[in-house]
């Protein structure tokens, strides 16, 4: 209780200090009337004064990893199942992208198309696509986080669908949290072991395994030992369906 009270006092004092600085500099800030500059219009950002730029290592690295693979493999079309929107929209600049999500998105960009679809029952025929990604998605399926139905095997059903719609010889970019112990952090996500993922995809070739470690370090060519030493790492698999 004391810590909370102290935090509120510090916040109040910081706010008053900023208000004082503003009043001292408001005339200069307005640049002789070029801008309207009122304290009532404040939009205070008081935690951005950092020595370095912070970022979410999982999402910066796994999307950069996948984009580099697509730049190299140059598929005629790429289908993404519910991955990061920044990834699919940027990739659509050089590869046509069809984006499938349980909650479709209204984005108007060239080379980008969005459709509604459930990963456990994808609206496609068998062997439909030669390039698919599903990244930081499977770990959520069936945990009801995004309004989907409760299903303890939802992740396995989703993976089965990814395999079904992928063409023989096609590539799948697959990303999930990894660590030394397989566990669920309800209702957010599952965390897999390297061995578990490899067993699920034992009918496919592993072309590349990359890893984002707990400390944010990115390893472009990682191994099981490195993966198993993590608590909540990010495992990135480039998989190839056997012909």
Sine and cosine of phi, psi and omega as CSV:
sin_phi,cos_phi,sin_psi,cos_psi,sin_omega,cos_omega
0.00,0.00,-0.67,0.74,0.01,-1.00
-0.89,0.45,-0.66,0.76,0.00,-1.00
-0.89,0.46,-0.64,0.77,0.01,-1.00
-0.91,0.42,-0.68,0.74,0.01,-1.00
-0.90,0.45,-0.69,0.72,0.01,-1.00
-0.89,0.45,-0.63,0.77,0.02,-1.00
-0.89,0.45,-0.66,0.75,0.01,-1.00
-0.92,0.39,-0.63,0.78,0.03,-1.00
-0.90,0.44,-0.70,0.71,0.01,-1.00
-0.89,0.46,-0.64,0.77,0.02,-1.00
-0.90,0.43,-0.67,0.75,0.02,-1.00
-0.89,0.46,-0.70,0.71,0.00,-1.00
-0.91,0.42,-0.63,0.78,0.02,-1.00
-0.91,0.42,-0.64,0.77,0.02,-1.00
-0.90,0.44,-0.69,0.72,0.02,-1.00
-0.91,0.42,-0.59,0.81,0.02,-1.00
-0.91,0.41,-0.66,0.75,0.03,-1.00
-0.92,0.40,-0.62,0.79,0.03,-1.00
-0.90,0.44,-0.64,0.77,0.04,-1.00
-0.89,0.45,-0.71,0.70,0.02,-1.00
-0.88,0.48,-0.64,0.77,-0.01,-1.00
-0.88,0.47,-0.73,0.68,-0.03,-1.00
-0.89,0.46,-0.56,0.83,0.01,-1.00
-0.94,0.33,-0.48,0.88,-0.13,-0.99
-0.91,-0.41,0.04,1.00,-0.14,-0.99
-0.87,0.49,-0.62,0.79,0.01,-1.00
-0.90,0.43,-0.69,0.73,0.04,-1.00
-0.91,0.41,-0.65,0.76,0.00,-1.00
-0.88,0.48,-0.63,0.77,-0.02,-1.00
-0.95,0.32,-0.25,0.97,0.04,-1.00
0.81,0.59,0.83,0.55,0.05,-1.00
0.84,0.54,0.64,0.76,0.09,-1.00
1.00,0.01,0.06,1.00,0.03,-1.00
-0.91,0.42,-0.52,0.86,0.08,-1.00
-0.82,-0.57,0.54,-0.84,0.24,-0.97
-0.98,0.21,0.78,-0.63,-0.11,-0.99
-0.69,-0.72,1.00,-0.09,-0.02,-1.00
-0.87,-0.49,0.59,-0.81,0.04,-1.00
-0.88,0.48,-0.52,0.86,-0.01,-1.00
-0.91,0.42,-0.35,0.94,0.01,-1.00
-1.00,-0.06,0.21,0.98,-0.09,-1.00
-0.86,0.51,0.55,-0.84,0.10,-1.00
-0.67,-0.74,0.99,0.14,-0.21,-0.98
-0.97,0.24,0.79,-0.62,0.09,-1.00
-0.87,-0.50,0.99,-0.15,-0.17,-0.99
-0.94,-0.34,0.16,0.99,0.01,-1.00
-0.80,-0.60,0.27,0.96,-0.05,-1.00
-0.99,-0.12,-0.05,1.00,-0.02,-1.00
-0.99,0.12,0.97,0.26,-0.04,-1.00
-0.91,-0.42,0.40,-0.91,-0.03,-1.00
-0.95,0.31,-0.51,0.86,0.05,-1.00
-0.76,-0.65,0.27,-0.96,0.02,-1.00
-1.00,0.07,0.87,-0.49,0.03,-1.00
-0.97,0.24,0.45,-0.89,0.06,-1.00
-0.38,-0.93,0.34,-0.94,0.05,-1.00
-1.00,0.09,0.97,-0.25,-0.10,-0.99
-0.86,0.52,-0.62,0.78,0.01,-1.00
-0.82,0.57,-0.77,0.64,-0.14,-0.99
-0.99,0.13,-0.51,0.86,0.08,-1.00
-0.93,0.36,-0.72,0.69,-0.11,-0.99
-0.98,0.21,-0.69,0.72,-0.09,-1.00
-0.93,0.36,-0.55,0.83,0.04,-1.00
-0.96,0.29,-0.60,0.80,0.06,-1.00
-0.91,0.41,-0.64,0.77,0.04,-1.00
-0.87,0.50,-0.74,0.67,-0.05,-1.00
-0.93,0.38,-0.65,0.76,0.00,-1.00
-0.89,0.46,-0.62,0.79,0.03,-1.00
-0.91,0.40,-0.59,0.81,0.06,-1.00
-0.91,0.41,-0.69,0.72,-0.01,-1.00
-0.92,0.39,-0.56,0.83,0.07,-1.00
-0.90,0.44,-0.57,0.82,-0.02,-1.00
-0.98,0.20,-0.69,0.72,-0.09,-1.00
-0.99,0.13,-0.41,0.91,0.09,-1.00
0.75,0.66,0.87,0.49,0.05,-1.00
-0.93,0.36,0.46,-0.89,0.04,-1.00
-0.91,0.41,-0.50,0.86,0.03,-1.00
-0.46,-0.89,0.57,-0.82,0.03,-1.00
-0.82,-0.57,0.71,-0.70,0.03,-1.00
-0.94,-0.35,0.80,-0.61,0.01,-1.00
-0.90,-0.44,0.69,-0.73,0.01,-1.00
-0.96,-0.29,1.00,-0.07,0.23,-0.97
0.90,0.44,0.42,0.91,0.03,-1.00
-0.99,0.16,-0.19,-0.98,-0.07,-1.00
-0.89,0.46,0.76,-0.65,-0.05,-1.00
-0.90,0.43,-0.57,0.82,0.02,-1.00
-0.90,0.43,-0.59,0.81,0.02,-1.00
-0.90,0.43,-0.81,0.59,-0.11,-0.99
-0.93,0.38,-0.57,0.82,-0.01,-1.00
-0.95,0.31,-0.62,0.79,0.02,-1.00
-0.94,0.34,-0.69,0.73,0.01,-1.00
-0.88,0.48,-0.52,0.85,-0.01,-1.00
-0.90,0.43,-0.18,0.98,0.06,-1.00
-0.94,0.34,-0.41,0.91,-0.01,-1.00
-0.76,-0.65,-0.10,1.00,0.09,-1.00
-0.64,-0.77,0.78,-0.63,0.09,-1.00
-0.86,0.51,0.76,-0.65,-0.09,-1.00
-0.85,-0.53,0.73,-0.68,0.17,-0.99
-0.94,-0.35,0.87,-0.48,-0.11,-0.99
-0.96,-0.29,0.81,-0.59,-0.03,-1.00
-0.90,-0.44,0.77,-0.64,0.00,-1.00
-0.53,-0.85,0.53,-0.85,0.08,-1.00
-0.87,0.50,-0.54,0.84,0.07,-1.00
-0.89,-0.45,1.00,0.00,-0.11,-0.99
-0.86,0.51,0.42,-0.91,-0.07,-1.00
-0.90,-0.44,0.60,-0.80,0.00,-1.00
-0.99,-0.15,1.00,0.04,0.03,-1.00
-0.83,-0.56,0.76,-0.65,-0.04,-1.00
-0.95,-0.30,0.99,-0.10,0.02,-1.00
-0.66,-0.75,0.52,-0.85,0.10,-1.00
-0.92,0.40,0.52,-0.86,0.00,-1.00
0.90,0.43,0.27,0.96,-0.02,-1.00
-0.75,-0.66,0.78,-0.62,0.02,-1.00
-0.71,-0.70,0.72,-0.70,-0.01,-1.00
-0.90,-0.43,0.69,-0.72,0.03,-1.00
-0.70,-0.71,0.46,-0.89,0.08,-1.00
-0.99,0.14,0.70,-0.72,0.03,-1.00
-0.24,-0.97,0.49,-0.87,0.04,-1.00
-0.97,-0.24,0.82,-0.57,-0.09,-1.00
-0.88,0.47,-0.38,0.92,0.03,-1.00
-0.99,0.10,-0.07,1.00,0.02,-1.00
-0.41,-0.91,0.93,0.37,-0.10,-1.00
-0.92,0.40,0.64,-0.77,-0.08,-1.00
-0.99,0.11,0.77,0.64,-0.04,-1.00
-0.69,-0.73,0.40,-0.92,0.07,-1.00
-0.97,0.26,0.25,-0.97,0.10,-1.00
-0.86,0.51,0.54,-0.84,0.10,-0.99
0.80,0.60,0.76,0.64,-0.09,-1.00
-1.00,0.01,-0.56,0.83,-0.19,-0.98
-0.75,-0.66,0.54,-0.84,-0.03,-1.00
-0.99,-0.11,-0.18,0.98,-0.02,-1.00
-0.56,-0.83,0.88,-0.47,-0.07,-1.00
-0.71,-0.71,0.56,-0.83,0.17,-0.98
-0.76,-0.65,0.55,-0.84,0.10,-1.00
-0.50,-0.86,0.98,-0.19,-0.23,-0.97
-0.79,-0.61,0.82,-0.58,-0.07,-1.00
0.83,0.56,0.72,0.70,-0.02,-1.00
-0.80,-0.60,-0.80,0.60,-0.12,-0.99
-0.81,0.59,-0.57,0.82,-0.07,-1.00
-0.90,0.44,-0.28,0.96,-0.03,-1.00
-1.00,-0.08,-0.34,0.94,-0.20,-0.98
-0.90,0.43,0.81,-0.59,0.03,-1.00
1.00,0.00,0.04,1.00,0.01,-1.00
-0.98,-0.18,0.07,1.00,0.11,-0.99
0.94,0.35,0.15,0.99,-0.04,-1.00
-0.89,0.46,-0.62,0.79,-0.08,-1.00
-0.94,-0.33,0.40,0.92,0.03,-1.00
1.00,0.01,0.05,1.00,0.04,-1.00
-0.98,0.21,0.29,-0.96,-0.04,-1.00
-0.96,0.28,0.51,-0.86,0.05,-1.00
-0.91,0.41,0.80,-0.60,0.00,-1.00
-0.34,-0.94,0.97,-0.26,-0.01,-1.00
-0.86,0.51,-0.39,0.92,0.02,-1.00
-0.96,-0.27,0.31,0.95,-0.03,-1.00
-0.86,0.50,-0.60,0.80,0.01,-1.00
-0.90,0.43,-0.67,0.74,-0.01,-1.00
-0.93,0.38,-0.58,0.81,0.04,-1.00
-0.92,0.39,-0.64,0.77,0.04,-1.00
-0.90,0.43,-0.69,0.73,0.03,-1.00
-0.89,0.46,-0.65,0.76,0.03,-1.00
-0.86,0.51,-0.61,0.79,0.03,-1.00
-0.94,0.35,-0.62,0.78,0.05,-1.00
-0.87,0.50,-0.69,0.72,0.02,-1.00
-0.90,0.43,-0.65,0.76,-0.07,-1.00
-0.89,0.45,-0.69,0.72,-0.10,-0.99
-1.00,0.06,-0.14,0.99,0.03,-1.00
-0.99,0.15,0.72,-0.69,0.02,-1.00
-0.93,0.36,0.44,-0.90,0.14,-0.99
-0.85,0.52,0.76,-0.65,-0.04,-1.00
1.00,0.09,-0.06,1.00,-0.02,-1.00
-0.98,0.19,0.28,-0.96,-0.02,-1.00
-0.95,-0.30,0.57,-0.82,0.07,-1.00
-0.81,-0.59,0.82,-0.57,0.10,-0.99
-0.99,-0.15,0.91,-0.41,-0.19,-0.98
-0.81,-0.59,0.80,-0.60,-0.05,-1.00
-0.73,-0.68,0.76,-0.65,0.08,-1.00
-0.56,-0.83,0.33,-0.95,0.13,-0.99
-0.92,0.40,0.62,-0.79,0.00,-1.00
-0.72,-0.69,0.39,-0.92,0.05,-1.00
-0.20,-0.98,-0.09,-1.00,-0.01,-1.00
-0.98,0.20,-0.30,0.95,-0.02,-1.00
-0.78,-0.63,0.78,-0.62,0.06,-1.00
-0.97,0.23,0.83,-0.56,-0.04,-1.00
-0.43,-0.90,0.23,-0.97,0.06,-1.00
-0.90,-0.43,0.76,-0.65,0.14,-0.99
-0.96,-0.27,1.00,0.04,-0.13,-0.99
-0.92,0.40,0.61,-0.79,-0.13,0.99
-0.98,-0.18,0.45,0.89,-0.10,-1.00
-0.98,0.20,-0.83,0.55,-0.18,-0.98
-0.21,-0.98,0.23,-0.97,0.18,-0.98
-0.99,-0.15,0.45,-0.89,0.13,-0.99
-0.85,-0.53,0.81,-0.59,-0.11,-0.99
-0.97,-0.23,0.33,-0.94,0.19,-0.98
-0.99,-0.11,0.36,-0.93,0.04,-1.00
-0.85,0.53,-0.71,0.70,-0.03,-1.00
-0.88,0.47,-0.64,0.77,0.00,-1.00
-0.88,0.48,-0.73,0.69,-0.01,-1.00
-0.91,0.42,-0.66,0.75,0.00,-1.00
-0.89,0.45,-0.59,0.80,0.03,-1.00
-0.93,0.36,-0.63,0.77,0.02,-1.00
-0.89,0.46,-0.58,0.81,-0.03,-1.00
-0.95,-0.30,0.58,0.82,-0.04,-1.00
-0.94,0.33,-0.13,0.99,0.06,-1.00
-0.99,-0.13,0.20,0.98,0.01,-1.00
-0.76,-0.65,0.37,-0.93,0.05,-1.00
-1.00,0.05,0.61,-0.79,0.13,-0.99
-0.99,-0.12,0.92,-0.38,0.00,-1.00
-1.00,0.00,-0.50,0.87,0.02,-1.00
-0.38,-0.92,0.63,-0.78,0.16,-0.99
-0.78,-0.63,0.88,-0.47,0.05,-1.00
-0.92,-0.40,0.35,-0.94,-0.11,-0.99
-0.60,-0.80,0.70,-0.71,0.22,-0.98
-0.97,-0.24,0.89,-0.45,-0.07,-1.00
-0.98,0.21,0.21,-0.98,0.01,-1.00
-0.83,0.56,-0.55,0.84,-0.03,-1.00
-1.00,0.08,0.07,1.00,0.03,-1.00
1.00,-0.03,-0.06,1.00,0.02,-1.00
-0.95,0.31,0.66,-0.76,0.02,-1.00
-0.97,-0.25,0.79,-0.62,0.05,-1.00
-0.90,-0.45,0.92,-0.40,-0.10,-0.99
-0.94,0.34,-0.57,0.82,0.06,-1.00
-0.82,-0.58,1.00,-0.06,-0.11,-0.99
-0.97,-0.26,0.06,-1.00,-0.01,-1.00
-0.68,-0.73,0.07,-1.00,-0.06,-1.00
-0.89,0.46,-0.66,0.75,-0.02,-1.00
-0.86,0.51,-0.68,0.74,0.02,-1.00
-0.92,0.40,-0.64,0.77,0.02,-1.00
-0.91,0.41,-0.70,0.71,-0.05,-1.00
-0.93,0.36,-0.28,0.96,0.00,-1.00
-1.00,0.07,0.01,1.00,-0.01,-1.00
-1.00,-0.09,0.35,-0.94,0.13,-0.99
-0.99,-0.14,-0.71,0.70,0.03,-1.00
-0.57,-0.82,0.96,0.29,0.04,-1.00
-1.00,-0.02,-0.04,-1.00,0.02,-1.00
-0.82,-0.57,0.94,-0.33,-0.03,-1.00
-1.00,-0.07,0.77,-0.64,-0.08,-1.00
-0.85,-0.52,0.91,-0.42,-0.03,-1.00
-0.93,-0.36,0.76,-0.65,0.25,-0.97
-0.98,-0.21,0.93,-0.38,-0.10,-0.99
-0.92,-0.40,0.51,-0.86,0.00,-1.00
-0.81,-0.58,0.80,-0.60,0.00,-1.00
-0.97,0.25,0.75,-0.66,-0.02,-1.00
-0.92,0.39,0.60,-0.80,0.04,-1.00
-0.99,0.15,0.00,0.00,0.00,0.00
